[in-house]
Each structure stands twice: as C-alpha cells, then as structure tokens.
Amino acid sequence: MVRAALRAFYGSGQNKNKATNRMLRQTHHLSLLHQQALAMVAKAPSLVETPAHEVLQQASDIAALVGLPLEDAAPLLAKQPSLLSMPIEELIPQAKRLSSALEISLPGLLLLLSRLSPGHLTSLMDTPSATLTAQVQSIRKLLARSFGGGRGLDVMVLVARRPALLLASPEQMAQALARLSTLLRLPAHRLTAAVRQCPGLLCMSAGQLTINYKGALAALRIDVSSVVQMLAEEPRLLQLDPLVFKSRVDGMMSQLYLPRKQVLDMVVRQPQLLLYLTPTLKAHWIGLKSVLRAPHEVVVVIVQMYPDLLGRSPYTLKTKLEALQRELRMPPLRAAELATCYPKILQFSTAHIQGLRDLLVNDLRISEEKLSEAVRRNPTLIMQPTATTRGKLADLCALLDASPATAAAMIRDEPPLITQDSRQWQTNFDTMTSQLGLSITQARAASSMFPSLLSRNSKRLWDVCQALARLVHTSPVWASELEEASPADINRCLSYGPRQLQLLQYCADAGLQAEQPFLGTRLYSTSDFVQRFPGFEAWEASSSKRKQPSGPRAKRRRPQRHQELALSGSVSSRSGSGSDSGG
C-alpha cells in the first residue's frame, strides 16, 4: 500500500527525485525514520508540498498540547498525518473534549487517534461527547453480561487498542461475540483472552466472521479441531481474507521445499506464521540461514522443530547471536554452530543472553577465559532461565549443606544435574540413606564428590540400594565395612552391575564375607574371582538351573501332538466310564 501510494504520487523521473528530497527534509525536521516518513507521505501526500517549517510548527504545537516531547509525538503523528493538516485552534478544544468524554489522558488520546483510519478519525471528531460516553457504557455492559462482570477485560484498554469500537453499534458487537462463542467453542476465560488479544473482532459482522471461519477450513483442509485450536491461539487470523491462507501456505512450501502436510503441521503449532506476508517470511528465512551459516536442509529441520524462529526478523536473530558472541567470548563461527545445534538459544531474549555471563562467572565460578569452552562442552549450562539455575543452586546447597562454591563445582563436573528437577536429587539422596542405610554425612560427602549419584535414574538407584542392603545384612563384617566407607567406595558400590551383585551373592551364600571385601575392586575381574573361589562356577550353574523353570519369562512348553491325543483320549475315557457308571 505504501509503495503504491508513493508511485502514484511521485510519478517517475525528475518529479520522483524532487519529491524524495522534500520528503527527506520533512523527515529530518521531525526526526522520523525513513519507513515512518514513507508511511506518512503515503497517507497524506499533500504534506510534501507543505513548507517544512509549517509542518514542524504544527507537530511541535500538538506535542506541547498532549505534553509529550516532539521525538515521542512525531512517530504517532506519522501514523495519523491528518492531524498535521488541522488548524491547531480547532484541534485544541476537540482534544480536550475527547479526553474528557473518554476519561483518557491527552498522551493516551494521541495514541488512540493514531490507530484510526482517516475516515474513522473524521467520524470520531464529529461524534458528540454524550454519544461517546454512552458507547463506552454500552461496551462495558456487553462485556459484563457476556463474561460475568467483565473480569479480565478493561474497556478502555480494548478501546485504546481498537478505537473503531467507539463507532461500532452495540448490537453488532453483541452478535459478533455470540458468533465467536459458537464458532470457536471456547470456555469463557479463553474467549476473554481472545477478545483481549484481538478486540477488532467485535467490529466485524457475524456473517463476515462465519465466512472467514469457513474459508479458513476450506483453504487449510485440515480437521476442524486443529483449525479451532489455531484460531483460539491466534484470533487475529479471523480478520484475514480466506484466500490469504492458501497463498501463504503455498509461499512457505516454495521457500522451504516442504510438502504441504509438513508446512501445515508447522502452522498448526505456530499459527502466527500466517499473519506474515510472504515476502516478510522469505526475508526471515533468508536471514535465519545467513545467521546460522548452515545448509538449507539443516535449517529446514530446525524450523520444523522450532517454527516460531520463522517469525523472528533477521535483525533480531543477528542481535541475539552478537550478544552470544560478546557475552560468552565466542568466535562468530562457534556461536553460529552452537545456535545450530541448540536452536532454543535463539528463542531466548537478548536480556537473558546478556545475563548468562553473570551466571556463569559469578554463580558457577567459571573464569572468563574458559567461558567459550565451558559452554561448547556443556551447553546445558545455559539452556534454562538464569533464575531457575540460581534456584537449583540454592536447593543443592540446602540438600547437601554445601557452600555455593561446592555446589558450583558439582554443576561444572556434572552439567546435566542443573537441568533436572531438584525433587529427583532429594529422591536419590533419600534412597541412599533409607534403603542402603548410609548416614546423612556419608550421603552428603559422596554426593558432593560424585554428583552423578544425584542425577542417576531413580529406579535404577533404588534397585541397586535394595540389593546391596540385602547383602550387607548377611554379615556384620560387610555392615561394618559400609559404615566406614569413603565417598569413593560408596560411589563404587552404587555403580555395581548385575555381575558384581552376583559375585557378592555367592560370597553371602557360601559364607565367604570375611574373605571378600564388600567394597573390593577385585569384583570387576570375574576370572580373578573364579580363580580365588573355584566353587563359584558350580554355584552359578546350579543357580541358573533353579531359576530357569520358575523364572517369570520361562516359556511354557506345549505338549506334542501325540500327547494331546493321549490326553484327550484319557479324558474322554474317564468321562465315558463316569457316564456308564452313572447309568
């Protein structure tokens, strides 16, 4: 729209150059960005012919009227340049009247007016104050009637976001609200969220909402529940022409070289993608590939996993990657490689990335020289919010009665620990004390020295502790050995596999506890064990025979055919003899 209006106004050749120079002069005086100036001229081409000092004076007067600095008011005036053409003598009383009728501040009024079309601006200026006040009351009553008191919906917030509500009829808004409830089939609280997110839906007729809904179903050709889910998550899609859905899905298919089904899967999970123009999505796609420096096929897989990345502008992605390089002292290629392997990093806010350095240096005690290498080797250190990581460090200190430095060293040695729920640490700690019988001091010392004990599979640790406890109770020698065990010995015995447990079980059955230490390292050599205890092989063989028939997985042997016949014959003969005797 902007380009078309500028082409119509500029023409070509020399006229275009002169108009461009005049526009740039206006931009310079108002401190507007180039795109803002383009939009302003597209909406009000006559401003280019107005002397620059007159435009500047009018803008300064309006800024003074609403109590804003010129640099803050100018972007709003660029969105509603019609205000720059109105005599200030007429604008002052109008602004005060509207501010009073709507009970809104003058800066808020300017923001509200900037969101109106020129036609709606004229209509609003011509509407009496009493009518505007009554309209606000009507909207408030409608929301209270539809949402049980209107909780969660501030009328003036909705009006500020969609000022056209002031000009819509209450009957039309009531019909639109009822139709939304019918089409989306949402509970009241979710319908409230949809209206809060997109109040412009109340300005649409019920018929148009139905047409757009059915058009979306026809264009996307997916099940109704998925479409309803998309529209509930992103109600602004109901404002789109149904033809837009097909064109934008086709555009994504051509850019990503993906079949329709996979593109629709992305869109269902990230319906906001349908709000972007096809050229905008193309620019985002090219920017993502440029930032990641990865082949097309790799980036396609990434956007299928994280479709929201297609909604990030190239500038945003580049800013995040630069922050990653700066805060973690990473070379550009290594930062791009990290983001390619862990795309979730690009979902983090820039503020979060900037806080990573403080977390790693001050909380995890990693020197700045080693930041890049530490993150490259253990990316899990930065894969969750910094507040969550700090909370888990505090939980670890409380569980083990450890200093922050000790907790930080544990996380550096066992990075997956920081991604786990602290309740799992507590479960593993309780298993070591309650099932195996370790003292709290022993469990704390072992966990501090071998943090993997807290991150192990809880079910596996429980089974090992129960097996060890049964063995320990067979001998006071082994019980005494466990009571005096060092952290290294405790970690070793909790790492025993089925073979080591079997060897200890033999010693317990044979009464050899005094000859084989419970925590001995020689358990890891079966040949050495057999040489020292020759009776083990016979015990193992007899143990296997005892277990085979009674094992839970032992297969029941089916009788042979002749056995089945003999069995059936014997049954029939017995039944026959029974009947004869009975007769």
C-alpha positions as a printed NumPy array, in Angstrom:
array([[  0.   ,   0.   ,   0.   ],
       [  2.795,   2.396,   0.888],
       [  4.695,   1.682,  -2.317],
       [  1.564,   2.026,  -4.464],
       [  0.665,   5.379,  -2.929],
       [  4.195,   6.687,  -3.376],
       [  4.311,   5.562,  -7.002],
       [  1.021,   7.316,  -7.678],
       [  2.251,  10.488,  -6.054],
       [  5.837,  10.559,  -7.297],
       [  5.301,   9.547, -10.893],
       [  8.747,   8.933, -12.332],
       [ 11.994,  10.599, -13.224],
       [ 12.632,  14.146, -12.077],
       [  9.354,  14.508, -10.158],
       [ 10.288,  11.487,  -8.085],
       [ 13.692,  12.935,  -7.164],
       [ 12.223,  16.277,  -6.134],
       [  9.501,  14.655,  -4.052],
       [ 12.029,  12.383,  -2.388],
       [ 14.227,  15.328,  -1.436],
       [ 11.247,  17.2  ,   0.019],
       [ 10.179,  14.144,   1.97 ],
       [ 13.68 ,  13.702,   3.395],
       [ 13.685,  17.321,   4.567],
       [ 10.428,  16.719,   6.429],
       [ 11.882,  13.562,   7.924],
       [ 14.95 ,  15.423,   9.133],
       [ 12.921,  18.079,  10.95 ],
       [ 10.595,  15.579,  12.622],
       [ 13.341,  13.07 ,  13.479],
       [ 11.433,  10.296,  11.728],
       [ 12.817,   7.061,  10.427],
       [ 12.776,   6.58 ,   6.681],
       [  9.99 ,   3.975,   6.809],
       [  7.881,   6.215,   9.073],
       [  8.267,   9.06 ,   6.621],
       [  7.235,   6.801,   3.731],
       [  4.092,   5.739,   5.57 ],
       [  3.251,   9.335,   6.482],
       [  3.565,  10.572,   2.904],
       [  1.557,   7.603,   1.6  ],
       [ -1.339,   8.556,   3.886],
       [ -1.121,  12.335,   3.287],
       [  0.782,  13.127,   0.051],
       [ -0.132,  16.826,   0.308],
       [  2.304,  17.199,   3.23 ],
       [  5.215,  17.042,   0.779],
       [  4.038,  20.356,  -0.706],
       [  3.679,  21.989,   2.719],
       [  6.681,  24.068,   3.829],
       [  8.846,  22.178,   6.27 ],
       [  8.728,  24.892,   8.928],
       [  4.896,  24.813,   8.966],
       [  4.822,  21.027,   9.419],
       [  7.409,  21.31 ,  12.185],
       [  5.447,  24.077,  13.937],
       [  2.189,  22.096,  13.799],
       [  3.894,  18.98 ,  15.138],
       [  5.525,  20.992,  17.944],
       [  2.173,  22.544,  18.905],
       [  0.458,  19.14 ,  19.061],
       [  3.327,  17.718,  21.107],
       [  3.024,  20.617,  23.551],
       [ -0.76 ,  20.135,  23.713],
       [ -0.526,  16.49 ,  24.766],
       [  2.551,  17.017,  26.934],
       [  4.995,  14.828,  25.005],
       [  8.48 ,  15.582,  23.651],
       [  8.484,  16.081,  19.902],
       [ 10.587,  12.957,  19.296],
       [  7.906,  10.873,  21.058],
       [  4.908,  12.555,  19.418],
       [  6.329,  12.597,  15.864],
       [  6.024,   8.791,  15.231],
       [  2.37 ,   8.911,  16.33 ],
       [  1.702,  11.891,  14.071],
       [  3.36 ,   9.997,  11.208],
       [  0.704,   7.306,  11.645],
       [ -2.09 ,   9.915,  11.633],
       [ -0.797,  12.776,   9.466],
       [ -4.324,  14.181,   9.086],
       [ -3.754,  15.869,  12.447],
       [ -0.942,  17.911,  10.9  ],
       [ -3.44 ,  19.413,   8.45 ],
       [ -5.969,  20.507,  11.081],
       [ -5.762,  24.078,  12.431],
       [ -4.378,  23.991,  15.941],
       [ -7.177,  26.352,  17.079],
       [ -9.752,  23.665,  16.205],
       [ -7.646,  20.751,  17.425],
       [ -7.118,  22.036,  20.985],
       [-10.821,  22.121,  22.034],
       [-11.508,  18.842,  20.21 ],
       [ -8.665,  17.088,  22.016],
       [ -9.81 ,  18.329,  25.417],
       [-13.426,  17.329,  24.659],
       [-12.481,  13.793,  23.619],
       [-10.113,  13.405,  26.573],
       [-12.899,  14.369,  28.971],
       [-15.588,  12.236,  27.297],
       [-13.413,   9.126,  27.182],
       [-11.705,   9.777,  30.516],
       [ -8.317,   9.333,  28.935],
       [ -5.104,  11.359,  29.213],
       [ -4.016,  13.591,  26.336],
       [ -0.936,  11.433,  25.536],
       [ -3.209,   8.371,  25.553],
       [ -5.639,  10.192,  23.282],
       [ -2.919,  10.856,  20.714],
       [ -2.028,   7.155,  20.745],
       [ -5.693,   6.278,  20.285],
       [ -6.134,   8.702,  17.376],
       [ -3.006,   7.358,  15.662],
       [ -4.703,   3.959,  15.363],
       [ -7.744,   5.244,  13.474],
       [ -8.184,   5.38 ,   9.737],
       [ -8.689,   8.91 ,   8.313],
       [-12.397,   8.194,   7.791],
       [-12.869,   6.955,  11.346],
       [-10.927,   9.975,  12.641],
       [-13.385,  12.334,  10.97 ],
       [-16.348,  10.352,  12.329],
       [-14.934,  10.388,  15.844],
       [-14.358,  14.133,  15.713],
       [-17.99 ,  14.632,  14.681],
       [-19.448,  12.362,  17.384],
       [-20.939,  14.215,  20.372],
       [-19.373,  13.653,  23.782],
       [-22.588,  12.228,  25.246],
       [-22.715,   9.619,  22.463],
       [-19.123,   8.572,  23.112],
       [-19.759,   8.253,  26.863],
       [-22.876,   6.178,  26.208],
       [-20.92 ,   3.959,  23.786],
       [-18.282,   3.209,  26.41 ],
       [-21.021,   2.309,  28.888],
       [-22.689,   0.041,  26.309],
       [-19.432,  -1.832,  25.679],
       [-18.879,  -2.207,  29.414],
       [-22.391,  -3.64 ,  29.92 ],
       [-21.959,  -6.018,  26.972],
       [-18.715,  -7.394,  28.389],
       [-20.196,  -7.684,  31.884],
       [-23.205,  -9.579,  30.511],
       [-21.111, -11.895,  28.34 ],
       [-18.201, -12.57 ,  30.69 ],
       [-19.737, -12.495,  34.136],
       [-18.898,  -8.967,  35.218],
       [-16.294,  -8.387,  32.523],
       [-13.476,  -9.611,  34.732],
       [-10.157,  -9.542,  32.92 ],
       [-11.369,  -7.042,  30.312],
       [-10.753,  -3.316,  30.751],
       [-12.989,  -1.42 ,  28.33 ],
       [-10.611,   1.473,  27.825],
       [ -7.706,  -0.887,  27.164],
       [ -9.773,  -2.507,  24.41 ],
       [-10.784,   0.894,  23.043],
       [ -7.184,   2.106,  23.097],
       [ -6.108,  -0.963,  21.103],
       [ -9.068,  -0.772,  18.702],
       [-10.582,   2.742,  18.719],
       [-13.058,   1.741,  15.992],
       [-15.097,   0.126,  18.799],
       [-16.276,   3.645,  19.63 ],
       [-18.053,   3.769,  16.275],
       [-19.482,   0.216,  16.136],
       [-23.092,  -0.458,  17.089],
       [-23.645,  -2.369,  20.354],
       [-25.997,  -4.801,  18.564],
       [-23.288,  -5.677,  16.025],
       [-20.729,  -6.246,  18.792],
       [-23.158,  -8.495,  20.692],
       [-23.812, -10.562,  17.553],
       [-20.088, -10.829,  16.832],
       [-19.402, -12.004,  20.391],
       [-22.129, -14.63 ,  20.207],
       [-20.864, -15.881,  16.848],
       [-17.3  , -16.107,  18.171],
       [-18.504, -18.243,  21.052],
       [-20.346, -20.543,  18.625],
       [-17.506, -20.889,  16.117],
       [-14.568, -21.303,  18.492],
       [-16.424, -23.263,  21.189],
       [-14.196, -21.811,  23.885],
       [-14.824, -21.575,  27.631],
       [-15.443, -18.094,  28.977],
       [-11.896, -17.465,  30.204],
       [-10.352, -18.394,  26.831],
       [-12.899, -16.325,  24.923],
       [-11.993, -13.431,  27.208],
       [ -8.337, -13.88 ,  26.285],
       [ -9.218, -13.964,  22.56 ],
       [-11.165, -10.679,  22.788],
       [ -8.378,  -9.087,  24.811],
       [ -5.822, -10.159,  22.223],
       [ -7.884,  -9.038,  19.22 ],
       [-10.666,  -6.579,  20.134],
       [-11.103,  -5.788,  16.433],
       [-13.169,  -8.979,  16.116],
       [-16.04 ,  -7.131,  17.824],
       [-16.076,  -4.663,  14.934],
       [-16.758,  -7.43 ,  12.409],
       [-20.225,  -8.602,  11.452],
       [-21.344, -12.094,  12.471],
       [-21.708, -13.002,   8.798],
       [-18.142, -11.966,   7.973],
       [-16.783, -13.97 ,  10.911],
       [-18.604, -17.056,   9.628],
       [-17.352, -16.54 ,   6.075],
       [-13.752, -16.169,   7.255],
       [-14.044, -19.226,   9.51 ],
       [-15.437, -21.465,   6.772],
       [-12.928, -20.036,   4.325],
       [-10.078, -20.988,   6.647],
       [-11.424, -24.542,   6.875],
       [-11.654, -24.807,   3.091],
       [ -8.227, -23.255,   2.463],
       [ -6.272, -25.264,   5.029],
       [ -8.087, -28.583,   4.511],
       [ -7.274, -29.956,   7.944],
       [ -9.523, -31.227,  10.71 ],
       [-11.863, -28.788,  12.407],
       [-10.301, -29.219,  15.858],
       [ -6.887, -28.099,  14.547],
       [ -8.372, -25.004,  12.899],
       [-10.292, -24.122,  16.072],
       [ -7.08 , -24.571,  18.077],
       [ -5.223, -22.227,  15.702],
       [ -7.938, -19.556,  15.798],
       [ -8.193, -19.76 ,  19.585],
       [ -4.436, -19.269,  19.933],
       [ -4.275, -16.545,  17.268],
       [ -7.761, -14.968,  16.882],
       [ -6.381, -12.288,  14.542],
       [ -6.483, -14.926,  11.796],
       [-10.269, -14.476,  11.684],
       [ -9.694, -10.996,  10.275],
       [ -7.832, -12.356,   7.236],
       [ -9.331, -12.986,   3.825],
       [ -9.612, -16.796,   3.397],
       [ -7.596, -16.601,   0.163],
       [ -4.64 , -15.367,   2.197],
       [ -4.299, -18.715,   3.994],
       [ -3.687, -20.669,   0.803],
       [ -1.253, -18.166,  -0.684],
       [  0.854, -18.012,   2.47 ],
       [  0.954, -21.772,   2.927],
       [  1.977, -22.124,  -0.728],
       [  4.66 , -19.484,  -0.183],
       [  6.135, -21.425,   2.737],
       [  6.083, -24.635,   0.7  ],
       [  8.05 , -22.997,  -2.113],
       [ 10.576, -21.408,   0.261],
       [ 11.24 , -24.462,   2.429],
       [ 10.807, -27.137,  -0.258],
       [  8.494, -28.992,   2.094],
       [  5.284, -30.881,   1.322],
       [  2.001, -29.318,   2.315],
       [  1.42 , -31.68 ,   5.247],
       [  4.657, -30.697,   6.983],
       [  4.06 , -26.977,   6.422],
       [  0.548, -27.306,   7.863],
       [  1.985, -29.091,  10.892],
       [  4.256, -26.084,  11.471],
       [  1.365, -23.668,  11.019],
       [ -0.867, -25.541,  13.465],
       [  1.865, -25.336,  16.115],
       [  2.718, -21.716,  15.254],
       [ -0.386, -20.071,  13.725],
       [  1.233, -16.615,  13.938],
       [  3.189, -17.529,  10.794],
       [  0.028, -16.943,   8.739],
       [ -0.015, -13.297,   9.835],
       [  3.199, -12.539,   7.958],
       [  3.277, -11.514,   4.324],
       [  5.033, -13.998,   2.05 ],
       [  7.903, -11.541,   1.262],
       [  8.372, -10.97 ,   5.001],
       [  8.608, -14.693,   5.709],
       [ 11.046, -15.035,   2.833],
       [ 13.256, -12.316,   4.337],
       [ 13.073, -14.052,   7.746],
       [ 14.016, -17.386,   6.169],
       [ 16.997, -15.928,   4.315],
       [ 18.092, -14.1  ,   7.463],
       [ 17.906, -17.286,   9.562],
       [ 20.064, -19.209,   7.077],
       [ 22.544, -16.338,   6.996],
       [ 22.787, -16.122,  10.79 ],
       [ 23.218, -19.866,  11.308],
       [ 25.593, -20.29 ,   8.331],
       [ 24.118, -23.746,   7.848],
       [ 22.955, -25.677,   4.748],
       [ 19.361, -25.41 ,   3.598],
       [ 18.472, -28.938,   4.724],
       [ 19.744, -28.326,   8.257],
       [ 17.847, -25.064,   8.691],
       [ 14.66 , -26.71 ,   7.377],
       [ 14.906, -29.312,  10.131],
       [ 15.435, -26.527,  12.674],
       [ 12.343, -24.542,  11.644],
       [ 10.279, -27.72 ,  11.665],
       [ 11.302, -28.231,  15.288],
       [ 11.042, -24.526,  16.205],
       [  8.622, -22.902,  13.713],
       [  8.5  , -19.697,  15.759],
       [ 12.021, -18.875,  14.522],
       [ 10.487, -18.011,  11.143],
       [  8.708, -15.173,  12.893],
       [ 11.97 , -13.541,  14.036],
       [ 13.366, -10.74 ,  11.941],
       [ 16.956, -11.034,  10.663],
       [ 17.907,  -8.037,  12.804],
       [ 16.595,  -9.759,  15.966],
       [ 18.409, -13.006,  15.202],
       [ 21.629, -11.183,  14.41 ],
       [ 21.384,  -9.166,  17.631],
       [ 20.988, -12.329,  19.694],
       [ 23.916, -14.041,  18.04 ],
       [ 26.104, -10.984,  18.525],
       [ 25.115, -10.891,  22.203],
       [ 26.079, -14.566,  22.466],
       [ 29.477, -13.841,  20.94 ],
       [ 30.048, -10.827,  23.153],
       [ 28.867, -12.224,  26.492],
       [ 30.407, -15.699,  26.146],
       [ 33.514, -14.578,  24.226],
       [ 32.758, -16.862,  21.311],
       [ 34.066, -16.543,  17.778],
       [ 31.266, -15.974,  15.227],
       [ 31.54 , -19.427,  13.708],
       [ 31.407, -21.166,  17.082],
       [ 28.372, -19.102,  18.146],
       [ 26.607, -19.997,  14.885],
       [ 27.483, -23.668,  15.394],
       [ 26.122, -23.569,  18.952],
       [ 22.865, -21.957,  17.781],
       [ 22.56 , -24.559,  15.011],
       [ 22.99 , -27.47 ,  17.429],
       [ 20.792, -25.849,  20.093],
       [ 18.27 , -23.593,  18.273],
       [ 16.433, -22.969,  21.53 ],
       [ 19.113, -20.364,  22.251],
       [ 17.557, -18.153,  19.572],
       [ 14.27 , -18.215,  21.495],
       [ 15.927, -16.564,  24.481],
       [ 15.534, -12.846,  24.955],
       [ 18.564, -10.627,  24.491],
       [ 18.363,  -9.741,  28.195],
       [ 18.597, -13.438,  29.08 ],
       [ 21.671, -13.894,  26.887],
       [ 23.258, -10.838,  28.465],
       [ 22.638, -12.322,  31.921],
       [ 24.352, -15.594,  31.053],
       [ 27.834, -14.218,  31.584],
       [ 26.966, -13.064,  35.118],
       [ 25.502, -16.503,  35.882],
       [ 28.492, -18.433,  34.57 ],
       [ 31.16 , -16.215,  36.106],
       [ 29.63 , -15.257,  39.461],
       [ 27.401, -18.238,  40.272],
       [ 29.096, -21.182,  38.557],
       [ 32.608, -19.76 ,  39.134],
       [ 33.816, -20.247,  35.557],
       [ 36.67 , -17.95 ,  34.572],
       [ 36.01 , -15.587,  31.688],
       [ 38.826, -17.144,  29.665],
       [ 37.082, -20.527,  29.814],
       [ 33.52 , -19.348,  29.143],
       [ 33.511, -20.268,  25.478],
       [ 34.99 , -23.721,  26.029],
       [ 32.735, -24.455,  29.013],
       [ 29.57 , -23.647,  27.04 ],
       [ 30.791, -25.529,  23.981],
       [ 31.415, -28.663,  26.037],
       [ 28.288, -28.335,  28.209],
       [ 25.555, -26.262,  26.501],
       [ 23.061, -27.417,  29.142],
       [ 24.559, -24.769,  31.442],
       [ 22.726, -22.047,  29.533],
       [ 19.602, -23.866,  28.362],
       [ 17.223, -22.655,  31.064],
       [ 16.305, -19.289,  32.667],
       [ 19.003, -17.864,  34.899],
       [ 16.552, -17.552,  37.815],
       [ 15.806, -21.281,  37.562],
       [ 19.504, -22.139,  37.6  ],
       [ 20.13 , -19.955,  40.645],
       [ 17.169, -21.532,  42.428],
       [ 18.545, -25.013,  41.793],
       [ 21.96 , -23.988,  43.086],
       [ 20.291, -22.845,  46.305],
       [ 18.377, -26.15 ,  46.538],
       [ 21.624, -28.08 ,  46.087],
       [ 23.323, -26.096,  48.831],
       [ 20.401, -26.768,  51.197],
       [ 20.241, -30.501,  50.404],
       [ 23.944, -31.151,  50.96 ],
       [ 24.635, -28.366,  53.449],
       [ 27.288, -27.261,  50.977],
       [ 28.809, -23.905,  50.173],
       [ 27.925, -22.094,  46.916],
       [ 31.446, -22.858,  45.674],
       [ 30.941, -26.602,  46.242],
       [ 27.551, -26.547,  44.515],
       [ 29.06 , -24.683,  41.565],
       [ 31.871, -27.24 ,  41.308],
       [ 29.312, -30.058,  41.284],
       [ 27.421, -28.45 ,  38.405],
       [ 30.639, -27.93 ,  36.462],
       [ 31.543, -31.612,  36.938],
       [ 28.026, -32.889,  36.149],
       [ 26.245, -30.298,  33.933],
       [ 23.098, -32.47 ,  33.345],
       [ 22.437, -32.066,  37.079],
       [ 21.301, -28.476,  36.555],
       [ 18.625, -29.462,  34.028],
       [ 16.959, -31.955,  36.391],
       [ 14.217, -31.312,  38.885],
       [ 15.617, -30.814,  42.368],
       [ 12.999, -33.287,  43.617],
       [ 14.932, -36.043,  41.839],
       [ 18.042, -35.101,  43.821],
       [ 16.045, -35.388,  47.025],
       [ 14.652, -38.772,  45.94 ],
       [ 18.106, -40.18 ,  45.21 ],
       [ 19.507, -38.767,  48.44 ],
       [ 16.672, -40.319,  50.472],
       [ 17.194, -43.653,  48.685],
       [ 20.852, -43.765,  49.737],
       [ 20.022, -43.023,  53.377],
       [ 16.803, -45.005,  53.849],
       [ 17.381, -48.047,  51.637],
       [ 21.148, -48.536,  51.832],
       [ 21.448, -47.174,  55.358],
       [ 24.084, -44.51 ,  54.755],
       [ 24.342, -41.752,  57.306],
       [ 23.411, -38.259,  56.188],
       [ 27.056, -37.261,  56.498],
       [ 28.142, -40.135,  54.255],
       [ 25.447, -39.399,  51.66 ],
       [ 26.34 , -35.705,  51.583],
       [ 30.056, -36.368,  51.244],
       [ 29.543, -38.949,  48.478],
       [ 27.102, -36.737,  46.56 ],
       [ 29.38 , -33.714,  46.793],
       [ 32.362, -35.671,  45.484],
       [ 30.367, -37.682,  42.904],
       [ 27.409, -35.508,  41.813],
       [ 26.313, -38.124,  39.279],
       [ 24.792, -40.005,  42.23 ],
       [ 22.054, -37.347,  42.353],
       [ 21.44 , -37.335,  38.613],
       [ 21.159, -41.111,  38.155],
       [ 17.965, -42.88 ,  37.224],
       [ 15.995, -43.062,  40.468],
       [ 14.514, -46.515,  39.758],
       [ 17.934, -47.996,  38.952],
       [ 19.474, -46.482,  42.097],
       [ 16.592, -47.808,  44.215],
       [ 17.078, -51.346,  42.884],
       [ 20.84 , -51.285,  43.49 ],
       [ 20.414, -49.935,  47.035],
       [ 17.871, -52.62 ,  47.905],
       [ 20.127, -55.387,  46.544],
       [ 23.124, -54.033,  48.445],
       [ 21.132, -53.685,  51.653],
       [ 20.068, -57.35 ,  51.499],
       [ 23.7  , -58.387,  51.054],
       [ 25.043, -56.142,  53.817],
       [ 22.611, -57.602,  56.342],
       [ 24.101, -61.095,  55.805],
       [ 27.352, -60.217,  57.535],
       [ 28.453, -57.848,  60.316],
       [ 31.807, -57.625,  58.532],
       [ 30.175, -56.129,  55.443],
       [ 27.924, -53.894,  57.579],
       [ 30.965, -52.512,  59.389],
       [ 32.741, -52.019,  56.085],
       [ 29.817, -49.957,  54.741],
       [ 29.647, -47.837,  57.898],
       [ 33.271, -46.769,  57.396],
       [ 33.1  , -46.471,  53.613],
       [ 34.71 , -43.469,  51.953],
       [ 32.872, -41.423,  49.29 ],
       [ 34.852, -43.217,  46.56 ],
       [ 33.89 , -46.636,  47.986],
       [ 30.224, -45.624,  48.186],
       [ 30.234, -44.433,  44.585],
       [ 31.89 , -47.699,  43.531],
       [ 29.368, -49.957,  45.21 ],
       [ 26.433, -47.909,  43.915],
       [ 27.866, -48.459,  40.441],
       [ 27.808, -52.256,  40.774],
       [ 26.16 , -54.019,  37.884],
       [ 24.335, -57.37 ,  37.878],
       [ 27.635, -59.277,  37.627],
       [ 29.18 , -57.702,  40.715],
       [ 25.971, -58.257,  42.692],
       [ 26.014, -61.902,  41.609],
       [ 29.567, -62.373,  42.868],
       [ 28.657, -60.852,  46.229],
       [ 25.579, -63.047,  46.427],
       [ 27.779, -66.135,  46.008],
       [ 30.008, -64.99 ,  48.864],
       [ 26.922, -64.452,  51.032],
       [ 25.502, -67.9  ,  50.192],
       [ 28.863, -69.597,  50.757],
       [ 29.639, -67.705,  53.987],
       [ 32.738, -66.099,  52.484],
       [ 32.054, -62.497,  53.548],
       [ 35.255, -62.332,  55.584],
       [ 37.353, -63.367,  52.581],
       [ 35.798, -60.977,  50.034],
       [ 35.53 , -57.276,  50.92 ],
       [ 32.115, -55.781,  50.203],
       [ 33.73 , -52.759,  48.553],
       [ 36.615, -54.573,  46.88 ],
       [ 37.818, -53.557,  43.458],
       [ 38.59 , -57.205,  42.573],
       [ 34.877, -57.757,  41.927],
       [ 35.394, -56.289,  38.475],
       [ 37.518, -59.258,  37.319],
       [ 35.421, -62.419,  37.008],
       [ 38.395, -64.587,  36.064],
       [ 40.308, -63.476,  39.149],
       [ 37.237, -64.145,  41.284],
       [ 36.823, -67.679,  39.856],
       [ 40.481, -68.402,  40.476],
       [ 40.13 , -67.368,  44.111],
       [ 36.758, -69.079,  44.61 ],
       [ 36.633, -72.246,  42.461],
       [ 33.186, -73.164,  43.743],
       [ 31.602, -70.141,  42.043],
       [ 31.126, -71.818,  38.659],
       [ 29.24 , -74.771,  40.133],
       [ 27.121, -72.39 ,  42.225],
       [ 26.349, -70.276,  39.153],
       [ 25.351, -73.351,  37.124],
       [ 23.073, -74.705,  39.836],
       [ 21.633, -71.24 ,  40.386],
       [ 20.81 , -70.954,  36.69 ],
       [ 19.082, -74.349,  36.711],
       [ 16.995, -73.411,  39.732],
       [ 15.897, -70.162,  38.161],
       [ 15.107, -71.438,  34.666],
       [ 11.873, -73.38 ,  35.279],
       [ 10.476, -70.911,  37.792],
       [ 11.544, -67.756,  36.052],
       [  8.812, -65.289,  35.126],
       [  9.879, -65.386,  31.483],
       [ 10.187, -69.18 ,  31.229],
       [  8.196, -70.407,  28.264],
       [  5.527, -72.969,  28.895],
       [  6.181, -75.994,  26.681],
       [  3.26 , -77.084,  24.608],
       [  2.542, -80.842,  24.628],
       [  3.31 , -82.76 ,  21.477],
       [  0.535, -83.854,  19.177],
       [  0.563, -87.458,  20.354],
       [  0.494, -86.248,  23.963],
       [ -2.525, -84.082,  23.22 ],
       [ -4.305, -87.045,  21.642],
       [ -3.462, -89.3  ,  24.549],
       [ -4.587, -86.648,  26.999],
       [ -7.894, -86.1  ,  25.188],
       [ -8.375, -89.861,  24.961],
       [ -7.865, -90.333,  28.664],
       [-10.287, -87.55 ,  29.452],
       [-12.915, -88.959,  27.129],
       [-12.453, -92.469,  28.539],
       [-12.836, -91.167,  32.07 ],
       [-15.905, -89.19 ,  31.13 ],
       [-17.262, -92.243,  29.358],
       [-16.706, -94.504,  32.316],
       [-18.31 , -91.959,  34.529],
       [-21.417, -91.868,  32.409],
       [-21.595, -95.654,  32.27 ],
       [-21.369, -95.977,  35.999],
       [-23.88 , -93.251,  36.373],
       [-26.189, -95.09 ,  34.017]])
